[in-house]
Amino acid sequence: MMLVALLVIPLAGAVLSWRAVGRLATTLHTVTAVLTLVGALAVAVTVNRGEPLVAFDGFLRADALSAWMIALIGIVGALAASEAPRYLAHTAPGRFYPLFHLFVFTMLLAVSTDDVGLMWVAVEGTTLASVFLVNFDRTRASLEASYKYLLICSVGIAIAFLGTVLVYFAGIEQFGDEVHDLRWTTLLLLAPGLSPRVIELAFVFVVVGYGTKAGLAPMHTWLPDAHSEAPAPVSALMSGVLLSVGSRAASCWHSASCPSPWPPRSCGRHPTTSACSRTRA
């Protein structure tokens, strides 16, 4: 249940700090950030010592790549959280603390779920949680940056949804209703039998969609404005881990679109493009 606890901590912190004010809000913020860091490091160490962590019958799963991302989110989140009270010293915190921890929660969920659909929801959740933080200062420039960020990333995530639907369609057409057919572990096993044309088209949609979130050119036009207008702790989270979350989502889809003859243990340990090209050749 270590994965469940890791996700509950920032979510509970966001809920509890929603009504908190003054010193109580700062204390809740600090405790939540510290507990999240401890939980993230505990997950990373546990996975590094043995097999992947699994919860809810495989719905949540942390493999080697996920554990690395979880640790990165925990460390960068703690460093950003440590600077938040100083940044907010001369302004009202408002909803900064709950949105901050909700942002951390959605990123952790995106990298710790084995379900493709839930990962898509979590990546979109990172946009919805952080867009209000980008506009925290409520200036005309921050409003424009948040609007651009929301519009471009929402279009991108909608394109990624089309890629997800295409992969699901390819699986249904080839194998019928499979148990957990939207799980990464299932997709990687079924990938060699899926229609190559459909999978290649789906991969294009996914790369464009999640690439928008990762700030890949030419879909990166939201990035300079959002990062410059967001509060410094939020900008650190966006630069340090949010872009990596989008890149991780695209890289896992590469594993499904370029299957190899042997099933991998995780998308993080899957053979690279060279192995894919040898298989297709």
Salt bridges, closest charged atoms under 4 A:
GLU51 OE1 - ARG265 NH2 2.69
ASP57 OD2 - HIS180 NE2 3.88
ASP63 OD2 - ARG61 NH1 3.55
GLU83 OE1 - ARG86 NH1 3.61
GLU200 OE1 - ARG197 NH1 3.67
GLU200 OE2 - ARG280 NH1 3.15
ASP225 OD2 - LYS148 NZ 2.58
